[in-house]
Amino acid sequence: MPLTFTKVGEVKCIERINGKDETKRFLNNLGFVEGSEVSIITEIAGNLIVMVKDTRVAISKEMANRIVV
């Protein structure tokens, strides 16, 4: 299921990243790699602040939909 369907505070494992190679590379550079744990800290105006690899990252809902957990 996409990351956007998880609840705030739930820790999930990233199974895959969907999208074009450019999108996958962008998310990989932010720390979103297969096998990593990710959790949603908060949602603000549809955008998400997530914790990945001990770092807080803000991503759009569109990007979060490409992350399958």
Predicted model as a PDB file, atoms N, CA, C, CB and O in Angstrom, pLDDT in the B-factor column:
MODEL        1                                                                  
ATOM      1  N   MET A   1       0.840  -1.178   0.000  1.00 93.00           N  
ATOM      2  CA  MET A   1       0.000   0.000   0.000  1.00 93.00           C  
ATOM      3  C   MET A   1       0.887   1.243   0.000  1.00 93.00           C  
ATOM      4  CB  MET A   1      -0.957  -0.003   1.217  1.00 93.00           C  
ATOM      5  O   MET A   1       2.015   1.194   0.489  1.00 93.00           O  
ATOM      6  N   PRO A   2       0.396   2.343  -0.536  1.00 93.00           N  
ATOM      7  CA  PRO A   2       1.179   3.581  -0.558  1.00 93.00           C  
ATOM      8  C   PRO A   2       1.407   4.135   0.844  1.00 93.00           C  
ATOM      9  CB  PRO A   2       0.483   4.628  -1.417  1.00 93.00           C  
ATOM     10  O   PRO A   2       0.617   3.886   1.754  1.00 93.00           O  
ATOM     11  N   LEU A   3       2.464   4.867   1.005  1.00 93.00           N  
ATOM     12  CA  LEU A   3       2.812   5.455   2.298  1.00 93.00           C  
ATOM     13  C   LEU A   3       1.694   6.343   2.830  1.00 93.00           C  
ATOM     14  CB  LEU A   3       4.101   6.260   2.180  1.00 93.00           C  
ATOM     15  O   LEU A   3       1.521   6.449   4.044  1.00 93.00           O  
ATOM     16  N   THR A   4       0.938   6.976   1.954  1.00 91.00           N  
ATOM     17  CA  THR A   4      -0.118   7.895   2.382  1.00 91.00           C  
ATOM     18  C   THR A   4      -1.241   7.180   3.135  1.00 91.00           C  
ATOM     19  CB  THR A   4      -0.693   8.621   1.178  1.00 91.00           C  
ATOM     20  O   THR A   4      -2.017   7.837   3.829  1.00 91.00           O  
ATOM     21  N   PHE A   5      -1.349   5.864   3.021  1.00 92.00           N  
ATOM     22  CA  PHE A   5      -2.407   5.112   3.706  1.00 92.00           C  
ATOM     23  C   PHE A   5      -2.021   4.706   5.123  1.00 92.00           C  
ATOM     24  CB  PHE A   5      -2.758   3.876   2.910  1.00 92.00           C  
ATOM     25  O   PHE A   5      -2.858   4.176   5.853  1.00 92.00           O  
ATOM     26  N   THR A   6      -0.781   4.940   5.531  1.00 92.00           N  
ATOM     27  CA  THR A   6      -0.372   4.584   6.888  1.00 92.00           C  
ATOM     28  C   THR A   6      -0.750   5.691   7.857  1.00 92.00           C  
ATOM     29  CB  THR A   6       1.141   4.313   6.949  1.00 92.00           C  
ATOM     30  O   THR A   6      -0.924   6.844   7.461  1.00 92.00           O  
ATOM     31  N   LYS A   7      -0.874   5.337   9.116  1.00 92.00           N  
ATOM     32  CA  LYS A   7      -1.263   6.292  10.144  1.00 92.00           C  
ATOM     33  C   LYS A   7      -0.022   6.976  10.712  1.00 92.00           C  
ATOM     34  CB  LYS A   7      -2.061   5.592  11.265  1.00 92.00           C  
ATOM     35  O   LYS A   7       1.092   6.458  10.623  1.00 92.00           O  
ATOM     36  N   VAL A   8      -0.238   8.131  11.288  1.00 93.00           N  
ATOM     37  CA  VAL A   8       0.851   8.885  11.918  1.00 93.00           C  
ATOM     38  C   VAL A   8       1.436   8.045  13.055  1.00 93.00           C  
ATOM     39  CB  VAL A   8       0.345  10.273  12.451  1.00 93.00           C  
ATOM     40  O   VAL A   8       0.703   7.534  13.902  1.00 93.00           O  
ATOM     41  N   GLY A   9       2.757   7.910  13.063  1.00 92.00           N  
ATOM     42  CA  GLY A   9       3.444   7.167  14.112  1.00 92.00           C  
ATOM     43  C   GLY A   9       3.712   5.704  13.790  1.00 92.00           C  
ATOM     44  O   GLY A   9       4.539   5.078  14.452  1.00 92.00           O  
ATOM     45  N   GLU A  10       3.043   5.148  12.800  1.00 93.00           N  
ATOM     46  CA  GLU A  10       3.284   3.751  12.421  1.00 93.00           C  
ATOM     47  C   GLU A  10       4.632   3.632  11.715  1.00 93.00           C  
ATOM     48  CB  GLU A  10       2.143   3.222  11.506  1.00 93.00           C  
ATOM     49  O   GLU A  10       4.976   4.460  10.870  1.00 93.00           O  
ATOM     50  N   VAL A  11       5.385   2.605  12.065  1.00 94.00           N  
ATOM     51  CA  VAL A  11       6.666   2.349  11.414  1.00 94.00           C  
ATOM     52  C   VAL A  11       6.450   1.263  10.367  1.00 94.00           C  
ATOM     53  CB  VAL A  11       7.767   1.929  12.453  1.00 94.00           C  
ATOM     54  O   VAL A  11       5.954   0.180  10.680  1.00 94.00           O  
ATOM     55  N   LYS A  12       6.818   1.552   9.146  1.00 95.00           N  
ATOM     56  CA  LYS A  12       6.656   0.614   8.033  1.00 95.00           C  
ATOM     57  C   LYS A  12       7.981   0.431   7.318  1.00 95.00           C  
ATOM     58  CB  LYS A  12       5.574   1.107   7.046  1.00 95.00           C  
ATOM     59  O   LYS A  12       8.886   1.259   7.427  1.00 95.00           O  
ATOM     60  N   CYS A  13       8.079  -0.666   6.586  1.00 96.00           N  
ATOM     61  CA  CYS A  13       9.268  -0.969   5.785  1.00 96.00           C  
ATOM     62  C   CYS A  13       8.963  -0.656   4.315  1.00 96.00           C  
ATOM     63  CB  CYS A  13       9.701  -2.471   5.960  1.00 96.00           C  
ATOM     64  O   CYS A  13       7.908  -1.030   3.804  1.00 96.00           O  
ATOM     65  N   ILE A  14       9.877   0.022   3.651  1.00 95.00           N  
ATOM     66  CA  ILE A  14       9.684   0.365   2.238  1.00 95.00           C  
ATOM     67  C   ILE A  14       9.908  -0.888   1.394  1.00 95.00           C  
ATOM     68  CB  ILE A  14      10.652   1.517   1.796  1.00 95.00           C  
ATOM     69  O   ILE A  14      10.969  -1.510   1.458  1.00 95.00           O  
ATOM     70  N   GLU A  15       8.899  -1.250   0.605  1.00 95.00           N  
ATOM     71  CA  GLU A  15       9.002  -2.419  -0.263  1.00 95.00           C  
ATOM     72  C   GLU A  15       9.522  -2.059  -1.650  1.00 95.00           C  
ATOM     73  CB  GLU A  15       7.651  -3.097  -0.384  1.00 95.00           C  
ATOM     74  O   GLU A  15      10.342  -2.777  -2.222  1.00 95.00           O  
ATOM     75  N   ARG A  16       9.035  -0.934  -2.185  1.00 94.00           N  
ATOM     76  CA  ARG A  16       9.523  -0.490  -3.500  1.00 94.00           C  
ATOM     77  C   ARG A  16       9.138   0.957  -3.731  1.00 94.00           C  
ATOM     78  CB  ARG A  16       8.958  -1.380  -4.633  1.00 94.00           C  
ATOM     79  O   ARG A  16       8.310   1.522  -3.017  1.00 94.00           O  
ATOM     80  N   ILE A  17       9.759   1.548  -4.746  1.00 94.00           N  
ATOM     81  CA  ILE A  17       9.476   2.916  -5.157  1.00 94.00           C  
ATOM     82  C   ILE A  17       8.958   2.852  -6.591  1.00 94.00           C  
ATOM     83  CB  ILE A  17      10.754   3.840  -5.037  1.00 94.00           C  
ATOM     84  O   ILE A  17       9.621   2.295  -7.466  1.00 94.00           O  
ATOM     85  N   ASN A  18       7.795   3.411  -6.833  1.00 94.00           N  
ATOM     86  CA  ASN A  18       7.220   3.445  -8.181  1.00 94.00           C  
ATOM     87  C   ASN A  18       7.534   4.772  -8.843  1.00 94.00           C  
ATOM     88  CB  ASN A  18       5.694   3.216  -8.139  1.00 94.00           C  
ATOM     89  O   ASN A  18       7.810   5.764  -8.169  1.00 94.00           O  
ATOM     90  N   GLY A  19       7.489   4.782 -10.169  1.00 91.00           N  
ATOM     91  CA  GLY A  19       7.692   6.026 -10.902  1.00 91.00           C  
ATOM     92  C   GLY A  19       8.844   5.933 -11.880  1.00 91.00           C  
ATOM     93  O   GLY A  19       9.444   4.875 -12.072  1.00 91.00           O  
ATOM     94  N   LYS A  20       9.134   7.063 -12.492  1.00 93.00           N  
ATOM     95  CA  LYS A  20      10.230   7.148 -13.461  1.00 93.00           C  
ATOM     96  C   LYS A  20      11.567   7.034 -12.744  1.00 93.00           C  
ATOM     97  CB  LYS A  20      10.158   8.471 -14.261  1.00 93.00           C  
ATOM     98  O   LYS A  20      11.646   7.196 -11.527  1.00 93.00           O  
ATOM     99  N   ASP A  21      12.623   6.752 -13.516  1.00 94.00           N  
ATOM    100  CA  ASP A  21      13.966   6.628 -12.950  1.00 94.00           C  
ATOM    101  C   ASP A  21      14.386   7.899 -12.223  1.00 94.00           C  
ATOM    102  CB  ASP A  21      14.975   6.301 -14.047  1.00 94.00           C  
ATOM    103  O   ASP A  21      15.037   7.832 -11.181  1.00 94.00           O  
ATOM    104  N   GLU A  22      14.020   9.050 -12.761  1.00 94.00           N  
ATOM    105  CA  GLU A  22      14.370  10.330 -12.146  1.00 94.00           C  
ATOM    106  C   GLU A  22      13.722  10.457 -10.763  1.00 94.00           C  
ATOM    107  CB  GLU A  22      13.932  11.504 -13.054  1.00 94.00           C  
ATOM    108  O   GLU A  22      14.358  10.925  -9.818  1.00 94.00           O  
ATOM    109  N   THR A  23      12.465  10.044 -10.647  1.00 91.00           N  
ATOM    110  CA  THR A  23      11.748  10.092  -9.365  1.00 91.00           C  
ATOM    111  C   THR A  23      12.364   9.129  -8.371  1.00 91.00           C  
ATOM    112  CB  THR A  23      10.261   9.764  -9.559  1.00 91.00           C  
ATOM    113  O   THR A  23      12.556   9.470  -7.204  1.00 91.00           O  
ATOM    114  N   LYS A  24      12.676   7.922  -8.832  1.00 92.00           N  
ATOM    115  CA  LYS A  24      13.298   6.921  -7.955  1.00 92.00           C  
ATOM    116  C   LYS A  24      14.642   7.420  -7.436  1.00 92.00           C  
ATOM    117  CB  LYS A  24      13.483   5.583  -8.702  1.00 92.00           C  
ATOM    118  O   LYS A  24      14.953   7.257  -6.256  1.00 92.00           O  
ATOM    119  N   ARG A  25      15.434   8.025  -8.308  1.00 93.00           N  
ATOM    120  CA  ARG A  25      16.743   8.544  -7.931  1.00 93.00           C  
ATOM    121  C   ARG A  25      16.602   9.670  -6.904  1.00 93.00           C  
ATOM    122  CB  ARG A  25      17.500   9.043  -9.173  1.00 93.00           C  
ATOM    123  O   ARG A  25      17.361   9.732  -5.937  1.00 93.00           O  
ATOM    124  N   PHE A  26      15.627  10.561  -7.119  1.00 92.00           N  
ATOM    125  CA  PHE A  26      15.384  11.665  -6.191  1.00 92.00           C  
ATOM    126  C   PHE A  26      15.035  11.133  -4.805  1.00 92.00           C  
ATOM    127  CB  PHE A  26      14.256  12.572  -6.713  1.00 92.00           C  
ATOM    128  O   PHE A  26      15.584  11.599  -3.807  1.00 92.00           O  
ATOM    129  N   LEU A  27      14.124  10.159  -4.735  1.00 92.00           N  
ATOM    130  CA  LEU A  27      13.715   9.599  -3.445  1.00 92.00           C  
ATOM    131  C   LEU A  27      14.850   8.806  -2.802  1.00 92.00           C  
ATOM    132  CB  LEU A  27      12.483   8.703  -3.619  1.00 92.00           C  
ATOM    133  O   LEU A  27      15.005   8.829  -1.581  1.00 92.00           O  
ATOM    134  N   ASN A  28      15.643   8.106  -3.612  1.00 92.00           N  
ATOM    135  CA  ASN A  28      16.808   7.382  -3.072  1.00 92.00           C  
ATOM    136  C   ASN A  28      17.798   8.344  -2.439  1.00 92.00           C  
ATOM    137  CB  ASN A  28      17.505   6.570  -4.178  1.00 92.00           C  
ATOM    138  O   ASN A  28      18.367   8.044  -1.389  1.00 92.00           O  
ATOM    139  N   ASN A  29      18.010   9.497  -3.063  1.00 92.00           N  
ATOM    140  CA  ASN A  29      18.926  10.502  -2.516  1.00 92.00           C  
ATOM    141  C   ASN A  29      18.431  11.074  -1.194  1.00 92.00           C  
ATOM    142  CB  ASN A  29      19.123  11.627  -3.516  1.00 92.00           C  
ATOM    143  O   ASN A  29      19.231  11.512  -0.367  1.00 92.00           O  
ATOM    144  N   LEU A  30      17.114  11.072  -0.990  1.00 91.00           N  
ATOM    145  CA  LEU A  30      16.541  11.542   0.273  1.00 91.00           C  
ATOM    146  C   LEU A  30      16.589  10.472   1.364  1.00 91.00           C  
ATOM    147  CB  LEU A  30      15.104  11.987   0.055  1.00 91.00           C  
ATOM    148  O   LEU A  30      16.336  10.763   2.533  1.00 91.00           O  
ATOM    149  N   GLY A  31      16.917   9.222   0.977  1.00 91.00           N  
ATOM    150  CA  GLY A  31      17.006   8.151   1.966  1.00 91.00           C  
ATOM    151  C   GLY A  31      15.922   7.104   1.850  1.00 91.00           C  
ATOM    152  O   GLY A  31      15.898   6.148   2.625  1.00 91.00           O  
ATOM    153  N   PHE A  32      15.020   7.267   0.889  1.00 93.00           N  
ATOM    154  CA  PHE A  32      13.942   6.295   0.694  1.00 93.00           C  
ATOM    155  C   PHE A  32      14.451   5.158  -0.190  1.00 93.00           C  
ATOM    156  CB  PHE A  32      12.683   6.970   0.060  1.00 93.00           C  
ATOM    157  O   PHE A  32      14.352   5.226  -1.416  1.00 93.00           O  
ATOM    158  N   VAL A  33      14.991   4.123   0.433  1.00 93.00           N  
ATOM    159  CA  VAL A  33      15.490   2.962  -0.290  1.00 93.00           C  
ATOM    160  C   VAL A  33      14.751   1.727   0.203  1.00 93.00           C  
ATOM    161  CB  VAL A  33      17.027   2.802  -0.107  1.00 93.00           C  
ATOM    162  O   VAL A  33      14.275   1.683   1.337  1.00 93.00           O  
ATOM    163  N   GLU A  34      14.664   0.725  -0.666  1.00 93.00           N  
ATOM    164  CA  GLU A  34      13.968  -0.510  -0.309  1.00 93.00           C  
ATOM    165  C   GLU A  34      14.598  -1.137   0.922  1.00 93.00           C  
ATOM    166  CB  GLU A  34      13.988  -1.503  -1.479  1.00 93.00           C  
ATOM    167  O   GLU A  34      15.820  -1.236   1.029  1.00 93.00           O  
ATOM    168  N   GLY A  35      13.744  -1.562   1.856  1.00 93.00           N  
ATOM    169  CA  GLY A  35      14.218  -2.184   3.080  1.00 93.00           C  
ATOM    170  C   GLY A  35      14.372  -1.218   4.243  1.00 93.00           C  
ATOM    171  O   GLY A  35      14.526  -1.652   5.385  1.00 93.00           O  
ATOM    172  N   SER A  36      14.333   0.083   3.979  1.00 93.00           N  
ATOM    173  CA  SER A  36      14.444   1.077   5.050  1.00 93.00           C  
ATOM    174  C   SER A  36      13.122   1.216   5.790  1.00 93.00           C  
ATOM    175  CB  SER A  36      14.880   2.439   4.483  1.00 93.00           C  
ATOM    176  O   SER A  36      12.049   0.990   5.230  1.00 93.00           O  
ATOM    177  N   GLU A  37      13.223   1.593   7.061  1.00 94.00           N  
ATOM    178  CA  GLU A  37      12.021   1.862   7.837  1.00 94.00           C  
ATOM    179  C   GLU A  37      11.659   3.328   7.696  1.00 94.00           C  
ATOM    180  CB  GLU A  37      12.219   1.484   9.324  1.00 94.00           C  
ATOM    181  O   GLU A  37      12.528   4.199   7.652  1.00 94.00           O  
ATOM    182  N   VAL A  38      10.349   3.588   7.626  1.00 95.00           N  
ATOM    183  CA  VAL A  38       9.844   4.948   7.471  1.00 95.00           C  
ATOM    184  C   VAL A  38       8.598   5.105   8.334  1.00 95.00           C  
ATOM    185  CB  VAL A  38       9.532   5.270   5.975  1.00 95.00           C  
ATOM    186  O   VAL A  38       7.813   4.169   8.490  1.00 95.00           O  
ATOM    187  N   SER A  39       8.430   6.299   8.891  1.00 95.00           N  
ATOM    188  CA  SER A  39       7.216   6.586   9.650  1.00 95.00           C  
ATOM    189  C   SER A  39       6.780   8.023   9.393  1.00 95.00           C  
ATOM    190  CB  SER A  39       7.440   6.346  11.165  1.00 95.00           C  
ATOM    191  O   SER A  39       7.608   8.905   9.160  1.00 95.00           O  
ATOM    192  N   ILE A  40       5.475   8.244   9.439  1.00 94.00           N  
ATOM    193  CA  ILE A  40       4.926   9.572   9.238  1.00 94.00           C  
ATOM    194  C   ILE A  40       4.913  10.292  10.576  1.00 94.00           C  
ATOM    195  CB  ILE A  40       3.502   9.506   8.621  1.00 94.00           C  
ATOM    196  O   ILE A  40       4.373   9.784  11.559  1.00 94.00           O  
ATOM    197  N   ILE A  41       5.507  11.475  10.610  1.00 95.00           N  
ATOM    198  CA  ILE A  41       5.517  12.285  11.831  1.00 95.00           C  
ATOM    199  C   ILE A  41       4.248  13.128  11.894  1.00 95.00           C  
ATOM    200  CB  ILE A  41       6.778  13.192  11.887  1.00 95.00           C  
ATOM    201  O   ILE A  41       3.565  13.157  12.918  1.00 95.00           O  
ATOM    202  N   THR A  42       3.937  13.812  10.795  1.00 95.00           N  
ATOM    203  CA  THR A  42       2.733  14.635  10.750  1.00 95.00           C  
ATOM    204  C   THR A  42       2.333  14.898   9.308  1.00 95.00           C  
ATOM    205  CB  THR A  42       2.949  15.962  11.496  1.00 95.00           C  
ATOM    206  O   THR A  42       3.117  14.706   8.379  1.00 95.00           O  
ATOM    207  N   GLU A  43       1.098  15.340   9.147  1.00 92.00           N  
ATOM    208  CA  GLU A  43       0.589  15.707   7.824  1.00 92.00           C  
ATOM    209  C   GLU A  43       0.120  17.154   7.891  1.00 92.00           C  
ATOM    210  CB  GLU A  43      -0.577  14.753   7.366  1.00 92.00           C  
ATOM    211  O   GLU A  43      -0.694  17.519   8.739  1.00 92.00           O  
ATOM    212  N   ILE A  44       0.648  17.973   6.983  1.00 91.00           N  
ATOM    213  CA  ILE A  44       0.295  19.398   6.955  1.00 91.00           C  
ATOM    214  C   ILE A  44      -0.161  19.757   5.543  1.00 91.00           C  
ATOM    215  CB  ILE A  44       1.508  20.295   7.397  1.00 91.00           C  
ATOM    216  O   ILE A  44       0.617  19.685   4.593  1.00 91.00           O  
ATOM    217  N   ALA A  45      -1.417  20.141   5.417  1.00 89.00           N  
ATOM    218  CA  ALA A  45      -1.990  20.564   4.126  1.00 89.00           C  
ATOM    219  C   ALA A  45      -1.769  19.530   3.031  1.00 89.00           C  
ATOM    220  CB  ALA A  45      -1.388  21.895   3.694  1.00 89.00           C  
ATOM    221  O   ALA A  45      -1.497  19.886   1.885  1.00 89.00           O  
ATOM    222  N   GLY A  46      -1.884  18.267   3.375  1.00 84.00           N  
ATOM    223  CA  GLY A  46      -1.731  17.205   2.397  1.00 84.00           C  
ATOM    224  C   GLY A  46      -0.300  16.740   2.201  1.00 84.00           C  
ATOM    225  O   GLY A  46      -0.074  15.655   1.665  1.00 84.00           O  
ATOM    226  N   ASN A  47       0.667  17.538   2.623  1.00 93.00           N  
ATOM    227  CA  ASN A  47       2.071  17.145   2.531  1.00 93.00           C  
ATOM    228  C   ASN A  47       2.467  16.414   3.802  1.00 93.00           C  
ATOM    229  CB  ASN A  47       2.985  18.378   2.298  1.00 93.00           C  
ATOM    230  O   ASN A  47       1.858  16.614   4.853  1.00 93.00           O  
ATOM    231  N   LEU A  48       3.490  15.564   3.711  1.00 94.00           N  
ATOM    232  CA  LEU A  48       3.883  14.734   4.835  1.00 94.00           C  
ATOM    233  C   LEU A  48       5.279  15.080   5.329  1.00 94.00           C  
ATOM    234  CB  LEU A  48       3.817  13.273   4.452  1.00 94.00           C  
ATOM    235  O   LEU A  48       6.173  15.390   4.542  1.00 94.00           O  
ATOM    236  N   ILE A  49       5.448  15.023   6.627  1.00 95.00           N  
ATOM    237  CA  ILE A  49       6.779  15.066   7.223  1.00 95.00           C  
ATOM    238  C   ILE A  49       7.017  13.655   7.742  1.00 95.00           C  
ATOM    239  CB  ILE A  49       6.904  16.173   8.381  1.00 95.00           C  
ATOM    240  O   ILE A  49       6.276  13.162   8.592  1.00 95.00           O  
ATOM    241  N   VAL A  50       8.053  13.016   7.227  1.00 96.00           N  
ATOM    242  CA  VAL A  50       8.328  11.622   7.568  1.00 96.00           C  
ATOM    243  C   VAL A  50       9.719  11.479   8.168  1.00 96.00           C  
ATOM    244  CB  VAL A  50       8.191  10.727   6.330  1.00 96.00           C  
ATOM    245  O   VAL A  50      10.590  12.323   7.956  1.00 96.00           O  
ATOM    246  N   MET A  51       9.913  10.412   8.912  1.00 95.00           N  
ATOM    247  CA  MET A  51      11.207  10.083   9.488  1.00 95.00           C  
ATOM    248  C   MET A  51      11.748   8.885   8.713  1.00 95.00           C  
ATOM    249  CB  MET A  51      11.098   9.777  11.035  1.00 95.00           C  
ATOM    250  O   MET A  51      11.131   7.821   8.675  1.00 95.00           O  
ATOM    251  N   VAL A  52      12.908   9.077   8.099  1.00 94.00           N  
ATOM    252  CA  VAL A  52      13.565   7.993   7.375  1.00 94.00           C  
ATOM    253  C   VAL A  52      15.056   8.095   7.670  1.00 94.00           C  
ATOM    254  CB  VAL A  52      13.275   8.064   5.822  1.00 94.00           C  
ATOM    255  O   VAL A  52      15.653   9.160   7.511  1.00 94.00           O  
ATOM    256  N   LYS A  53      15.653   6.995   8.099  1.00 90.00           N  
ATOM    257  CA  LYS A  53      17.075   6.951   8.442  1.00 90.00           C  
ATOM    258  C   LYS A  53      17.453   8.050   9.443  1.00 90.00           C  
ATOM    259  CB  LYS A  53      17.924   7.085   7.175  1.00 90.00           C  
ATOM    260  O   LYS A  53      18.446   8.754   9.255  1.00 90.00           O  
ATOM    261  N   ASP A  54      16.660   8.189  10.498  1.00 90.00           N  
ATOM    262  CA  ASP A  54      16.898   9.169  11.568  1.00 90.00           C  
ATOM    263  C   ASP A  54      16.925  10.614  11.080  1.00 90.00           C  
ATOM    264  CB  ASP A  54      18.198   8.859  12.256  1.00 90.00           C  
ATOM    265  O   ASP A  54      17.551  11.471  11.704  1.00 90.00           O  
ATOM    266  N   THR A  55      16.250  10.883   9.971  1.00 93.00           N  
ATOM    267  CA  THR A  55      16.185  12.228   9.418  1.00 93.00           C  
ATOM    268  C   THR A  55      14.740  12.567   9.087  1.00 93.00           C  
ATOM    269  CB  THR A  55      17.079  12.356   8.162  1.00 93.00           C  
ATOM    270  O   THR A  55      14.003  11.737   8.555  1.00 93.00           O  
ATOM    271  N   ARG A  56      14.344  13.789   9.405  1.00 95.00           N  
ATOM    272  CA  ARG A  56      13.005  14.247   9.040  1.00 95.00           C  
ATOM    273  C   ARG A  56      13.052  14.826   7.639  1.00 95.00           C  
ATOM    274  CB  ARG A  56      12.470  15.297  10.054  1.00 95.00           C  
ATOM    275  O   ARG A  56      13.919  15.636   7.311  1.00 95.00           O  
ATOM    276  N   VAL A  57      12.094  14.394   6.811  1.00 94.00           N  
ATOM    277  CA  VAL A  57      12.033  14.844   5.427  1.00 94.00           C  
ATOM    278  C   VAL A  57      10.594  15.225   5.111  1.00 94.00           C  
ATOM    279  CB  VAL A  57      12.552  13.744   4.448  1.00 94.00           C  
ATOM    280  O   VAL A  57       9.664  14.496   5.457  1.00 94.00           O  
ATOM    281  N   ALA A  58      10.411  16.364   4.455  1.00 94.00           N  
ATOM    282  CA  ALA A  58       9.088  16.781   4.004  1.00 94.00           C  
ATOM    283  C   ALA A  58       8.927  16.402   2.536  1.00 94.00           C  
ATOM    284  CB  ALA A  58       8.879  18.312   4.209  1.00 94.00           C  
ATOM    285  O   ALA A  58       9.762  16.743   1.698  1.00 94.00           O  
ATOM    286  N   ILE A  59       7.841  15.691   2.236  1.00 94.00           N  
ATOM    287  CA  ILE A  59       7.560  15.304   0.849  1.00 94.00           C  
ATOM    288  C   ILE A  59       6.097  15.580   0.540  1.00 94.00           C  
ATOM    289  CB  ILE A  59       7.899  13.803   0.604  1.00 94.00           C  
ATOM    290  O   ILE A  59       5.254  15.629   1.436  1.00 94.00           O  
ATOM    291  N   SER A  60       5.812  15.759  -0.738  1.00 93.00           N  
ATOM    292  CA  SER A  60       4.437  16.000  -1.157  1.00 93.00           C  
ATOM    293  C   SER A  60       3.650  14.691  -1.119  1.00 93.00           C  
ATOM    294  CB  SER A  60       4.396  16.622  -2.575  1.00 93.00           C  
ATOM    295  O   SER A  60       4.223  13.601  -1.105  1.00 93.00           O  
ATOM    296  N   LYS A  61       2.352  14.825  -1.103  1.00 93.00           N  
ATOM    297  CA  LYS A  61       1.481  13.644  -1.100  1.00 93.00           C  
ATOM    298  C   LYS A  61       1.694  12.845  -2.387  1.00 93.00           C  
ATOM    299  CB  LYS A  61      -0.016  14.057  -0.955  1.00 93.00           C  
ATOM    300  O   LYS A  61       1.627  11.616  -2.379  1.00 93.00           O  
ATOM    301  N   GLU A  62       1.951  13.550  -3.491  1.00 92.00           N  
ATOM    302  CA  GLU A  62       2.201  12.894  -4.775  1.00 92.00           C  
ATOM    303  C   GLU A  62       3.430  11.978  -4.695  1.00 92.00           C  
ATOM    304  CB  GLU A  62       2.395  13.946  -5.883  1.00 92.00           C  
ATOM    305  O   GLU A  62       3.398  10.850  -5.188  1.00 92.00           O  
ATOM    306  N   MET A  63       4.504  12.464  -4.077  1.00 93.00           N  
ATOM    307  CA  MET A  63       5.714  11.654  -3.906  1.00 93.00           C  
ATOM    308  C   MET A  63       5.446  10.487  -2.935  1.00 93.00           C  
ATOM    309  CB  MET A  63       6.887  12.536  -3.384  1.00 93.00           C  
ATOM    310  O   MET A  63       5.906   9.366  -3.156  1.00 93.00           O  
ATOM    311  N   ALA A  64       4.708  10.768  -1.878  1.00 93.00           N  
ATOM    312  CA  ALA A  64       4.417   9.729  -0.887  1.00 93.00           C  
ATOM    313  C   ALA A  64       3.602   8.594  -1.493  1.00 93.00           C  
ATOM    314  CB  ALA A  64       3.670  10.325   0.306  1.00 93.00           C  
ATOM    315  O   ALA A  64       3.733   7.448  -1.064  1.00 93.00           O  
ATOM    316  N   ASN A  65       2.769   8.891  -2.477  1.00 93.00           N  
ATOM    317  CA  ASN A  65       1.982   7.855  -3.143  1.00 93.00           C  
ATOM    318  C   ASN A  65       2.859   6.905  -3.954  1.00 93.00           C  
ATOM    319  CB  ASN A  65       0.939   8.492  -4.048  1.00 93.00           C  
ATOM    320  O   ASN A  65       2.437   5.791  -4.262  1.00 93.00           O  
ATOM    321  N   ARG A  66       4.056   7.325  -4.299  1.00 93.00           N  
ATOM    322  CA  ARG A  66       4.965   6.472  -5.085  1.00 93.00           C  
ATOM    323  C   ARG A  66       5.767   5.516  -4.200  1.00 93.00           C  
ATOM    324  CB  ARG A  66       5.926   7.341  -5.900  1.00 93.00           C  
ATOM    325  O   ARG A  66       6.414   4.597  -4.704  1.00 93.00           O  
ATOM    326  N   ILE A  67       5.723   5.731  -2.879  1.00 94.00           N  
ATOM    327  CA  ILE A  67       6.456   4.883  -1.940  1.00 94.00           C  
ATOM    328  C   ILE A  67       5.526   3.788  -1.427  1.00 94.00           C  
ATOM    329  CB  ILE A  67       7.029   5.721  -0.756  1.00 94.00           C  
ATOM    330  O   ILE A  67       4.540   4.066  -0.745  1.00 94.00           O  
ATOM    331  N   VAL A  68       5.848   2.546  -1.762  1.00 95.00           N  
ATOM    332  CA  VAL A  68       5.012   1.403  -1.368  1.00 95.00           C  
ATOM    333  C   VAL A  68       5.621   0.763  -0.121  1.00 95.00           C  
ATOM    334  CB  VAL A  68       4.891   0.353  -2.536  1.00 95.00           C  
ATOM    335  O   VAL A  68       6.800   0.411  -0.097  1.00 95.00           O  
ATOM    336  N   VAL A  69       4.785   0.620   0.920  1.00 95.00           N  
ATOM    337  CA  VAL A  69       5.225   0.015   2.186  1.00 95.00           C  
ATOM    338  C   VAL A  69       4.493  -1.277   2.436  1.00 95.00           C  
ATOM    339  CB  VAL A  69       5.006   0.975   3.359  1.00 95.00           C  
ATOM    340  O   VAL A  69       4.727  -1.933   3.451  1.00 95.00           O  
TER     341      VAL A  69                                                      
ENDMDL                                                                          
END                                                                             
